[in-house]
Amino acid sequence: MCQFLSLLALSLLLTITACGGESAPLSSDAAVPVEGDSALAPPASDDATIGADSKGSAYDFAALARHVDDNLDNFLGKVYVAFVRDGELLFEYSAGGTDENTVFPMGSASKWISAGVILRLAEQGHYDLHDRVGDHLPIFDTYEKGDFTIRQAFGMSSGLFDASRPHTNSALTLEQSVNIIAAKTAVLFDPPGSSIAYDGKQMQVVGRIAEMTTGVEWRKLAHDTLFAPCGMEDTHYDVFGTNPAVAGGITTTAKDYLAYLRMLQNGGRCGDAQVLKPESIAIMFDNYTDDAPVLETPWPSNHPLYPYGKDDLRYGFGSWLLAENPDTGEVEELTSPGAWGSFPWLDAKRGVYGVILTDVPLANGGFQAVLDVDLELLSLLRDAWE
């Protein structure tokens, strides 16, 4: 946790120093890298290729635009990309009639946002992250599955894992889906925390705990604790009907997701509101499972574009640890890509964050169809920055 706080302090210092579903593919618009005054600034020109950070230093991002141009078919012609630093837009690319207000389904990119809600409620004292799930939901003790903690559930290390999907069943409520999870979901490993297995049902369980401890329905909790104070007016848990699907049910826009990432980068502040404490944000950057084996993951092993030559990516709290410096032990980058290809990202080391939003149906490959393109784009961004 201290490692992240040191990165956060550096980013805030830089800010102070500066002072100041399935969609049919649409026709492709021109790439628009821009220089602007805010994350929502209009394009400077259709052929601009230079972004500028808030200190006035120029970066050549032409290679980023060319890369997306060359791989636009992977996104089925529809994608919106934006990278931001200190609230200032460094790079923007729009294709398929998209802009910062286009609504996309997030899939598992929802997990990172839901983590913010869960951390805020813990700050407010509704539960402790180390509470046993069975202590809040006795039905899990009934089925001898109640020993995992809230933190382990949001760190993909509860042990719950199978192919069933009550957590995204649109005919179920949150309560109904969690009761089914308690009764029927298999336990892949025991004790909790000894391995990592990626399954959104774990987070659905914690969403129900949030409802039980506050007496408030999940959607209203998310709105009141996070969406409203951060101005995320177009963010909703509405992909799966009645079921909020805590781990995968959000639709949102680039404007809203960037507001969330900016809050994380700014030490938990949205405008004048302190939405999360820096100590809570640090939990997202904590590799608390250390070297526990990764048993189930959507990521390929030994991808050549993983930062620092990592073999496998590990999970933090609601997001993946994309870059962990082997020399310092500091987690520098987080991401939480979704099934339909959207890819939010935050780089605490460089103070940059951004989104690659798209909607590629699973029948066309979804996340896997754009993964290589996304990782190469981030590599090009790091190269331009260096």
LUMVEX-204035 format. One record per residue (C-alpha): residue in three letters; x, y, z; residue number from 1. Coordinates in Angstrom, 3 decimals, decimal comma, padded with zeros to 6 digits. Example, Ala and Ser with C-alpha at 12.3 -4.5 7.8 and 13.67 -1.06 7.14 Angstrom:
2
[site "ALA"; [012,300; -004,500; 007,800]; 1]
[site "SER"; [013,670; -001,060; 007,140]; 2]
This chain:
386
[site "MET"; [000,000; 000,000; 000,000]; 1]
[site "CYS"; [002,831; 002,378; 000,834]; 2]
[site "GLN"; [004,250; 001,731; -002,632]; 3]
[site "PHE"; [001,114; 003,051; -004,305]; 4]
[site "LEU"; [000,908; 006,046; -001,994]; 5]
[site "SER"; [004,424; 007,040; -003,066]; 6]
[site "LEU"; [003,369; 006,870; -006,734]; 7]
[site "LEU"; [000,210; 008,817; -005,955]; 8]
[site "ALA"; [002,167; 011,487; -004,127]; 9]
[site "LEU"; [004,432; 011,872; -007,160]; 10]
[site "SER"; [001,436; 012,226; -009,493]; 11]
[site "LEU"; [-000,165; 014,849; -007,256]; 12]
[site "LEU"; [003,124; 016,722; -007,068]; 13]
[site "LEU"; [003,284; 016,827; -010,865]; 14]
[site "THR"; [-000,271; 018,165; -010,920]; 15]
[site "ILE"; [000,537; 020,902; -008,448]; 16]
[site "THR"; [003,717; 021,818; -010,301]; 17]
[site "ALA"; [001,759; 022,201; -013,519]; 18]
[site "CYS"; [-000,620; 024,720; -011,843]; 19]
[site "GLY"; [-002,823; 024,881; -013,978]; 20]
[site "GLY"; [-024,847; -005,977; -026,188]; 21]
[site "GLU"; [-024,018; -006,225; -029,959]; 22]
[site "SER"; [-023,768; -003,237; -032,177]; 23]
[site "ALA"; [-023,552; -003,140; -035,950]; 24]
[site "PRO"; [-020,314; -001,565; -037,139]; 25]
[site "LEU"; [-020,686; 002,003; -038,334]; 26]
[site "SER"; [-018,691; 003,940; -040,882]; 27]
[site "SER"; [-015,222; 005,008; -039,796]; 28]
[site "ASP"; [-014,422; 008,604; -038,957]; 29]
[site "ALA"; [-010,961; 010,108; -039,236]; 30]
[site "ALA"; [-008,490; 009,592; -036,437]; 31]
[site "VAL"; [-008,363; 012,678; -034,262]; 32]
[site "PRO"; [-005,368; 013,017; -031,926]; 33]
[site "VAL"; [-005,849; 016,367; -030,190]; 34]
[site "GLU"; [-004,421; 018,959; -027,910]; 35]
[site "GLY"; [-006,914; 020,501; -025,513]; 36]
[site "ASP"; [-007,666; 022,069; -022,150]; 37]
[site "SER"; [-009,706; 019,229; -020,645]; 38]
[site "ALA"; [-010,567; 015,588; -021,075]; 39]
[site "LEU"; [-013,542; 016,673; -023,167]; 40]
[site "ALA"; [-011,857; 019,309; -025,302]; 41]
[site "PRO"; [-012,882; 019,435; -028,982]; 42]
[site "PRO"; [-010,364; 018,308; -031,588]; 43]
[site "ALA"; [-007,822; 020,938; -032,593]; 44]
[site "SER"; [-007,896; 019,686; -036,174]; 45]
[site "ASP"; [-008,681; 016,524; -038,068]; 46]
[site "ASP"; [-005,043; 015,839; -038,861]; 47]
[site "ALA"; [-003,387; 016,889; -035,605]; 48]
[site "THR"; [-000,830; 014,346; -034,380]; 49]
[site "ILE"; [000,718; 016,106; -031,388]; 50]
[site "GLY"; [-000,643; 016,049; -027,869]; 51]
[site "ALA"; [000,729; 018,193; -025,060]; 52]
[site "ASP"; [000,855; 017,566; -021,358]; 53]
[site "SER"; [-000,071; 020,254; -018,833]; 54]
[site "LYS"; [003,571; 021,351; -018,570]; 55]
[site "GLY"; [003,647; 022,183; -022,275]; 56]
[site "SER"; [005,953; 019,340; -023,302]; 57]
[site "ALA"; [005,029; 017,980; -026,726]; 58]
[site "TYR"; [004,688; 014,296; -027,528]; 59]
[site "ASP"; [004,321; 012,782; -030,979]; 60]
[site "PHE"; [001,421; 010,356; -030,899]; 61]
[site "ALA"; [001,123; 009,865; -034,664]; 62]
[site "ALA"; [002,170; 006,233; -034,276]; 63]
[site "LEU"; [-000,820; 005,613; -032,016]; 64]
[site "ALA"; [-003,278; 006,880; -034,621]; 65]
[site "ARG"; [-001,616; 004,837; -037,361]; 66]
[site "HIS"; [-001,773; 001,727; -035,186]; 67]
[site "VAL"; [-005,518; 002,046; -034,596]; 68]
[site "ASP"; [-006,053; 002,868; -038,284]; 69]
[site "ASP"; [-004,199; -000,284; -039,288]; 70]
[site "ASN"; [-006,201; -002,472; -036,884]; 71]
[site "LEU"; [-009,628; -000,856; -037,112]; 72]
[site "ASP"; [-011,180; -004,065; -038,444]; 73]
[site "ASN"; [-010,477; -005,737; -035,091]; 74]
[site "PHE"; [-012,876; -003,211; -033,540]; 75]
[site "LEU"; [-015,413; -003,778; -036,345]; 76]
[site "GLY"; [-014,884; -000,142; -037,302]; 77]
[site "LYS"; [-016,219; 001,220; -034,019]; 78]
[site "VAL"; [-013,891; 002,479; -031,278]; 79]
[site "TYR"; [-013,243; 005,520; -029,119]; 80]
[site "VAL"; [-009,815; 006,085; -027,558]; 81]
[site "ALA"; [-008,717; 008,816; -025,165]; 82]
[site "PHE"; [-005,595; 009,240; -023,033]; 83]
[site "VAL"; [-005,478; 011,967; -020,388]; 84]
[site "ARG"; [-002,962; 013,483; -018,007]; 85]
[site "ASP"; [-003,732; 016,038; -015,287]; 86]
[site "GLY"; [-007,219; 016,396; -016,736]; 87]
[site "GLU"; [-005,824; 017,391; -020,136]; 88]
[site "LEU"; [-006,479; 015,339; -023,242]; 89]
[site "LEU"; [-003,285; 013,973; -024,766]; 90]
[site "PHE"; [-004,734; 011,791; -027,501]; 91]
[site "GLU"; [-008,140; 011,052; -028,952]; 92]
[site "TYR"; [-009,251; 008,686; -031,698]; 93]
[site "SER"; [-012,818; 008,257; -032,874]; 94]
[site "ALA"; [-014,224; 005,819; -035,423]; 95]
[site "GLY"; [-017,680; 004,533; -036,251]; 96]
[site "GLY"; [-019,552; 007,662; -035,230]; 97]
[site "THR"; [-018,304; 007,552; -031,634]; 98]
[site "ASP"; [-017,359; 010,356; -029,271]; 99]
[site "GLU"; [-016,898; 010,859; -025,540]; 100]
[site "ASN"; [-020,676; 010,623; -025,033]; 101]
[site "THR"; [-021,225; 007,328; -026,887]; 102]
[site "VAL"; [-022,644; 004,651; -024,586]; 103]
[site "PHE"; [-020,836; 001,298; -024,532]; 104]
[site "PRO"; [-021,474; -001,900; -022,539]; 105]
[site "MET"; [-018,562; -002,440; -020,189]; 106]
[site "GLY"; [-018,662; -006,129; -019,365]; 107]
[site "SER"; [-015,870; -006,760; -016,867]; 108]
[site "ALA"; [-014,717; -003,159; -017,063]; 109]
[site "SER"; [-017,629; -002,768; -014,610]; 110]
[site "LYS"; [-015,576; -004,522; -011,937]; 111]
[site "TRP"; [-013,217; -001,596; -011,413]; 112]
[site "ILE"; [-016,092; 000,845; -010,915]; 113]
[site "SER"; [-017,923; -001,543; -008,578]; 114]
[site "ALA"; [-014,716; -001,804; -006,545]; 115]
[site "GLY"; [-014,907; 001,938; -005,906]; 116]
[site "VAL"; [-018,410; 001,537; -004,489]; 117]
[site "ILE"; [-017,373; -001,349; -002,244]; 118]
[site "LEU"; [-014,339; 000,528; -000,908]; 119]
[site "ARG"; [-016,398; 003,642; -000,184]; 120]
[site "LEU"; [-018,942; 001,647; 001,819]; 121]
[site "ALA"; [-016,104; 000,056; 003,800]; 122]
[site "GLU"; [-014,808; 003,541; 004,599]; 123]
[site "GLN"; [-018,262; 004,434; 005,867]; 124]
[site "GLY"; [-018,148; 001,512; 008,301]; 125]
[site "HIS"; [-020,835; -000,707; 006,824]; 126]
[site "TYR"; [-018,441; -003,672; 006,886]; 127]
[site "ASP"; [-014,752; -004,496; 007,056]; 128]
[site "LEU"; [-013,015; -005,869; 003,973]; 129]
[site "HIS"; [-011,757; -008,765; 006,094]; 130]
[site "ASP"; [-015,240; -009,814; 007,223]; 131]
[site "ARG"; [-016,251; -013,399; 006,501]; 132]
[site "VAL"; [-018,982; -013,585; 003,908]; 133]
[site "GLY"; [-020,843; -016,141; 006,021]; 134]
[site "ASP"; [-021,124; -013,613; 008,845]; 135]
[site "HIS"; [-023,210; -011,355; 006,590]; 136]
[site "LEU"; [-024,919; -014,006; 004,464]; 137]
[site "PRO"; [-025,583; -017,113; 006,612]; 138]
[site "ILE"; [-026,746; -019,066; 003,573]; 139]
[site "PHE"; [-023,072; -019,420; 002,617]; 140]
[site "ASP"; [-022,330; -021,085; 005,955]; 141]
[site "THR"; [-025,320; -023,357; 005,377]; 142]
[site "TYR"; [-023,569; -024,651; 002,254]; 143]
[site "GLU"; [-020,114; -024,584; 003,909]; 144]
[site "LYS"; [-018,809; -021,821; 001,644]; 145]
[site "GLY"; [-018,811; -018,862; 004,018]; 146]
[site "ASP"; [-015,152; -018,572; 005,031]; 147]
[site "PHE"; [-013,916; -016,274; 002,264]; 148]
[site "THR"; [-013,732; -012,549; 002,951]; 149]
[site "ILE"; [-015,058; -009,509; 001,123]; 150]
[site "ARG"; [-011,526; -008,633; 000,074]; 151]
[site "GLN"; [-010,866; -012,120; -001,253]; 152]
[site "ALA"; [-014,087; -011,978; -003,271]; 153]
[site "PHE"; [-013,054; -008,724; -004,940]; 154]
[site "GLY"; [-009,560; -010,117; -005,415]; 155]
[site "MET"; [-010,735; -013,247; -007,266]; 156]
[site "SER"; [-009,368; -015,515; -004,555]; 157]
[site "SER"; [-012,531; -016,708; -002,787]; 158]
[site "GLY"; [-012,384; -020,186; -004,318]; 159]
[site "LEU"; [-015,784; -019,886; -005,995]; 160]
[site "PHE"; [-015,548; -020,825; -009,643]; 161]
[site "ASP"; [-017,580; -022,642; -012,283]; 162]
[site "ALA"; [-019,208; -021,986; -015,638]; 163]
[site "SER"; [-022,663; -021,087; -014,316]; 164]
[site "ARG"; [-023,875; -017,498; -014,767]; 165]
[site "PRO"; [-026,620; -016,592; -012,290]; 166]
[site "HIS"; [-024,838; -013,280; -011,727]; 167]
[site "THR"; [-025,724; -012,174; -015,271]; 168]
[site "ASN"; [-029,140; -013,867; -015,525]; 169]
[site "SER"; [-031,514; -011,031; -016,442]; 170]
[site "ALA"; [-034,496; -012,877; -014,921]; 171]
[site "LEU"; [-032,979; -012,806; -011,410]; 172]
[site "THR"; [-032,631; -010,127; -008,780]; 173]
[site "LEU"; [-029,336; -009,617; -006,993]; 174]
[site "GLU"; [-030,665; -011,476; -003,958]; 175]
[site "GLN"; [-031,972; -014,397; -006,003]; 176]
[site "SER"; [-028,742; -014,766; -007,932]; 177]
[site "VAL"; [-026,646; -014,762; -004,763]; 178]
[site "ASN"; [-028,809; -017,440; -003,158]; 179]
[site "ILE"; [-028,197; -019,611; -006,219]; 180]
[site "ILE"; [-024,454; -018,910; -006,030]; 181]
[site "ALA"; [-024,415; -020,022; -002,395]; 182]
[site "ALA"; [-026,276; -023,235; -003,132]; 183]
[site "LYS"; [-024,808; -024,311; -006,445]; 184]
[site "THR"; [-021,466; -022,678; -007,311]; 185]
[site "ALA"; [-018,516; -025,026; -007,053]; 186]
[site "VAL"; [-015,484; -024,376; -004,854]; 187]
[site "LEU"; [-012,376; -024,717; -007,011]; 188]
[site "PHE"; [-009,798; -024,392; -004,242]; 189]
[site "ASP"; [-009,555; -024,177; -000,475]; 190]
[site "PRO"; [-008,559; -022,362; 001,680]; 191]
[site "PRO"; [-009,650; -018,990; 000,306]; 192]
[site "GLY"; [-006,776; -016,793; -000,757]; 193]
[site "SER"; [-004,538; -019,675; -001,785]; 194]
[site "SER"; [-005,118; -019,216; -005,556]; 195]
[site "ILE"; [-006,704; -016,868; -008,085]; 196]
[site "ALA"; [-009,665; -017,867; -010,258]; 197]
[site "TYR"; [-011,429; -015,166; -012,264]; 198]
[site "ASP"; [-015,213; -015,375; -011,808]; 199]
[site "GLY"; [-017,620; -012,454; -011,374]; 200]
[site "LYS"; [-019,949; -014,405; -009,088]; 201]
[site "GLN"; [-017,646; -013,562; -006,186]; 202]
[site "MET"; [-018,317; -009,853; -006,648]; 203]
[site "GLN"; [-022,052; -010,404; -006,984]; 204]
[site "VAL"; [-021,981; -011,854; -003,479]; 205]
[site "VAL"; [-020,337; -008,720; -002,109]; 206]
[site "GLY"; [-022,921; -006,560; -003,849]; 207]
[site "ARG"; [-025,596; -008,347; -001,859]; 208]
[site "ILE"; [-023,629; -007,765; 001,358]; 209]
[site "ALA"; [-023,588; -004,066; 000,481]; 210]
[site "GLU"; [-027,371; -004,100; 000,157]; 211]
[site "MET"; [-027,832; -006,002; 003,412]; 212]
[site "THR"; [-025,533; -003,808; 005,503]; 213]
[site "THR"; [-026,891; -000,494; 004,182]; 214]
[site "GLY"; [-030,537; -001,347; 003,537]; 215]
[site "VAL"; [-030,203; 000,278; 000,103]; 216]
[site "GLU"; [-030,540; -001,348; -003,327]; 217]
[site "TRP"; [-027,261; -001,732; -005,244]; 218]
[site "ARG"; [-028,034; 000,654; -008,096]; 219]
[site "LYS"; [-028,944; 003,457; -005,705]; 220]
[site "LEU"; [-025,849; 002,747; -003,613]; 221]
[site "ALA"; [-023,626; 003,105; -006,665]; 222]
[site "HIS"; [-025,367; 006,291; -007,745]; 223]
[site "ASP"; [-025,244; 007,979; -004,354]; 224]
[site "THR"; [-021,736; 006,970; -003,304]; 225]
[site "LEU"; [-019,896; 007,308; -006,623]; 226]
[site "PHE"; [-021,796; 008,269; -009,770]; 227]
[site "ALA"; [-023,436; 011,440; -008,442]; 228]
[site "PRO"; [-020,377; 012,985; -006,729]; 229]
[site "CYS"; [-018,210; 012,262; -009,795]; 230]
[site "GLY"; [-020,777; 013,534; -012,321]; 231]
[site "MET"; [-021,134; 010,119; -013,955]; 232]
[site "GLU"; [-024,603; 010,857; -015,295]; 233]
[site "ASP"; [-024,568; 008,247; -018,066]; 234]
[site "THR"; [-023,368; 005,277; -016,006]; 235]
[site "HIS"; [-025,952; 002,609; -015,190]; 236]
[site "TYR"; [-026,192; -001,075; -014,262]; 237]
[site "ASP"; [-028,624; -001,882; -017,044]; 238]
[site "VAL"; [-027,092; -004,548; -019,313]; 239]
[site "PHE"; [-028,881; -007,482; -017,658]; 240]
[site "GLY"; [-032,343; -006,171; -016,873]; 241]
[site "THR"; [-033,493; -006,767; -013,298]; 242]
[site "ASN"; [-030,080; -008,087; -012,330]; 243]
[site "PRO"; [-027,536; -005,291; -011,724]; 244]
[site "ALA"; [-024,683; -007,748; -012,411]; 245]
[site "VAL"; [-022,136; -006,084; -010,117]; 246]
[site "ALA"; [-019,180; -007,542; -012,035]; 247]
[site "GLY"; [-020,364; -006,895; -015,578]; 248]
[site "GLY"; [-023,594; -004,927; -015,890]; 249]
[site "ILE"; [-022,543; -001,334; -016,521]; 250]
[site "THR"; [-023,099; 000,796; -019,583]; 251]
[site "THR"; [-021,222; 004,079; -019,642]; 252]
[site "THR"; [-019,401; 006,639; -021,752]; 253]
[site "ALA"; [-015,773; 007,636; -022,113]; 254]
[site "LYS"; [-016,622; 010,916; -020,388]; 255]
[site "ASP"; [-017,888; 009,091; -017,301]; 256]
[site "TYR"; [-015,187; 006,414; -017,152]; 257]
[site "LEU"; [-012,483; 009,063; -017,493]; 258]
[site "ALA"; [-014,086; 010,936; -014,582]; 259]
[site "TYR"; [-013,738; 007,778; -012,488]; 260]
[site "LEU"; [-010,104; 007,270; -013,479]; 261]
[site "ARG"; [-009,335; 010,916; -012,823]; 262]
[site "MET"; [-010,768; 010,499; -009,333]; 263]
[site "LEU"; [-008,394; 007,590; -008,707]; 264]
[site "GLN"; [-005,445; 009,548; -010,085]; 265]
[site "ASN"; [-006,376; 012,593; -007,969]; 266]
[site "GLY"; [-006,214; 010,758; -004,669]; 267]
[site "GLY"; [-009,931; 010,035; -004,485]; 268]
[site "ARG"; [-011,288; 013,517; -005,184]; 269]
[site "CYS"; [-014,041; 014,413; -007,626]; 270]
[site "GLY"; [-014,130; 018,198; -007,641]; 271]
[site "ASP"; [-014,635; 019,241; -004,019]; 272]
[site "ALA"; [-015,834; 015,799; -002,925]; 273]
[site "GLN"; [-013,474; 013,282; -001,300]; 274]
[site "VAL"; [-015,042; 010,139; -002,747]; 275]
[site "LEU"; [-012,320; 007,673; -001,713]; 276]
[site "LYS"; [-009,414; 007,915; 000,666]; 277]
[site "PRO"; [-005,934; 007,433; -000,847]; 278]
[site "GLU"; [-005,537; 004,441; 001,450]; 279]
[site "SER"; [-008,549; 002,801; -000,205]; 280]
[site "ILE"; [-007,186; 003,440; -003,682]; 281]
[site "ALA"; [-003,908; 001,868; -002,561]; 282]
[site "ILE"; [-005,776; -001,394; -001,957]; 283]
[site "MET"; [-006,400; -001,613; -005,713]; 284]
[site "PHE"; [-002,627; -001,541; -006,254]; 285]
[site "ASP"; [-001,814; -004,164; -003,636]; 286]
[site "ASN"; [-000,616; -007,562; -004,899]; 287]
[site "TYR"; [-001,943; -009,169; -001,740]; 288]
[site "THR"; [-002,055; -012,709; -003,174]; 289]
[site "ASP"; [001,679; -012,440; -003,874]; 290]
[site "ASP"; [002,740; -015,654; -005,640]; 291]
[site "ALA"; [-000,498; -017,636; -005,326]; 292]
[site "PRO"; [-001,091; -019,646; -008,525]; 293]
[site "VAL"; [-003,422; -018,186; -011,159]; 294]
[site "LEU"; [-005,761; -021,062; -011,996]; 295]
[site "GLU"; [-008,351; -019,344; -014,209]; 296]
[site "THR"; [-007,753; -016,140; -016,202]; 297]
[site "PRO"; [-008,860; -014,614; -019,511]; 298]
[site "TRP"; [-005,292; -013,446; -020,197]; 299]
[site "PRO"; [-002,798; -015,535; -022,184]; 300]
[site "SER"; [000,425; -016,557; -020,484]; 301]
[site "ASN"; [003,760; -015,033; -021,475]; 302]
[site "HIS"; [002,369; -012,356; -023,758]; 303]
[site "PRO"; [005,332; -010,471; -025,275]; 304]
[site "LEU"; [003,690; -007,104; -024,575]; 305]
[site "TYR"; [003,197; -007,559; -020,835]; 306]
[site "PRO"; [005,263; -004,868; -019,065]; 307]
[site "TYR"; [008,469; -006,104; -017,438]; 308]
[site "GLY"; [008,137; -009,482; -019,159]; 309]
[site "LYS"; [005,541; -010,850; -016,759]; 310]
[site "ASP"; [004,483; -014,468; -017,251]; 311]
[site "ASP"; [000,967; -014,024; -015,892]; 312]
[site "LEU"; [-001,033; -011,030; -014,730]; 313]
[site "ARG"; [-002,280; -010,978; -011,156]; 314]
[site "TYR"; [-005,430; -009,486; -009,677]; 315]
[site "GLY"; [-005,651; -006,614; -007,230]; 316]
[site "PHE"; [-009,019; -005,361; -005,968]; 317]
[site "GLY"; [-011,474; -005,025; -008,849]; 318]
[site "SER"; [-008,771; -004,713; -011,503]; 319]
[site "TRP"; [-005,742; -006,463; -012,974]; 320]
[site "LEU"; [-002,170; -005,508; -012,047]; 321]
[site "LEU"; [-000,860; -004,804; -015,533]; 322]
[site "ALA"; [002,593; -003,503; -014,630]; 323]
[site "GLU"; [004,527; -004,382; -011,483]; 324]
[site "ASN"; [008,093; -003,117; -011,314]; 325]
[site "PRO"; [010,325; -006,047; -010,310]; 326]
[site "ASP"; [013,018; -003,727; -008,939]; 327]
[site "THR"; [010,805; -001,599; -006,677]; 328]
[site "GLY"; [007,878; -003,961; -006,170]; 329]
[site "GLU"; [005,556; -001,090; -007,029]; 330]
[site "VAL"; [002,408; -001,773; -009,021]; 331]
[site "GLU"; [002,425; 000,952; -011,669]; 332]
[site "GLU"; [-000,505; 000,164; -013,972]; 333]
[site "LEU"; [-004,020; -001,194; -013,569]; 334]
[site "THR"; [-006,632; -002,281; -016,087]; 335]
[site "SER"; [-010,025; -004,011; -016,163]; 336]
[site "PRO"; [-010,921; -005,023; -019,731]; 337]
[site "GLY"; [-014,408; -006,209; -020,576]; 338]
[site "ALA"; [-015,781; -009,122; -022,570]; 339]
[site "TRP"; [-016,804; -006,881; -025,486]; 340]
[site "GLY"; [-013,358; -005,315; -025,782]; 341]
[site "SER"; [-013,444; -002,108; -023,743]; 342]
[site "PHE"; [-010,146; -001,446; -021,972]; 343]
[site "PRO"; [-009,790; 001,196; -019,212]; 344]
[site "TRP"; [-006,271; 001,801; -017,962]; 345]
[site "LEU"; [-004,368; 003,834; -015,363]; 346]
[site "ASP"; [-000,619; 004,414; -015,161]; 347]
[site "ALA"; [000,271; 005,792; -011,729]; 348]
[site "LYS"; [003,958; 006,068; -012,602]; 349]
[site "ARG"; [003,433; 008,470; -015,509]; 350]
[site "GLY"; [000,213; 010,028; -014,243]; 351]
[site "VAL"; [-001,665; 008,996; -017,398]; 352]
[site "TYR"; [-005,013; 007,252; -017,699]; 353]
[site "GLY"; [-007,365; 006,445; -020,523]; 354]
[site "VAL"; [-009,982; 004,310; -022,197]; 355]
[site "ILE"; [-010,250; 002,201; -025,324]; 356]
[site "LEU"; [-014,003; 001,707; -025,702]; 357]
[site "THR"; [-015,579; -000,590; -028,262]; 358]
[site "ASP"; [-018,331; -003,186; -028,628]; 359]
[site "VAL"; [-017,107; -006,357; -030,300]; 360]
[site "PRO"; [-019,589; -009,245; -029,940]; 361]
[site "LEU"; [-018,285; -012,471; -028,459]; 362]
[site "ALA"; [-019,115; -014,161; -031,768]; 363]
[site "ASN"; [-016,474; -011,893; -033,332]; 364]
[site "GLY"; [-013,906; -012,553; -030,627]; 365]
[site "GLY"; [-014,786; -009,878; -028,071]; 366]
[site "PHE"; [-011,886; -009,049; -025,761]; 367]
[site "GLN"; [-009,570; -011,561; -027,392]; 368]
[site "ALA"; [-010,048; -009,940; -030,825]; 369]
[site "VAL"; [-008,617; -006,610; -029,651]; 370]
[site "LEU"; [-006,214; -007,613; -026,859]; 371]
[site "ASP"; [-003,032; -007,532; -028,951]; 372]
[site "VAL"; [-004,063; -004,213; -030,510]; 373]
[site "ASP"; [-004,718; -002,675; -027,087]; 374]
[site "LEU"; [-001,457; -003,859; -025,551]; 375]
[site "GLU"; [000,538; -002,598; -028,532]; 376]
[site "LEU"; [-001,247; 000,766; -028,287]; 377]
[site "LEU"; [-000,231; 001,105; -024,655]; 378]
[site "SER"; [003,328; 000,122; -025,559]; 379]
[site "LEU"; [003,420; 002,860; -028,199]; 380]
[site "LEU"; [002,111; 005,358; -025,656]; 381]
[site "ARG"; [004,844; 004,459; -023,185]; 382]
[site "ASP"; [007,446; 004,761; -025,942]; 383]
[site "ALA"; [006,163; 008,214; -026,913]; 384]
[site "TRP"; [006,197; 009,287; -023,299]; 385]
[site "GLU"; [009,750; 008,100; -022,740]; 386]
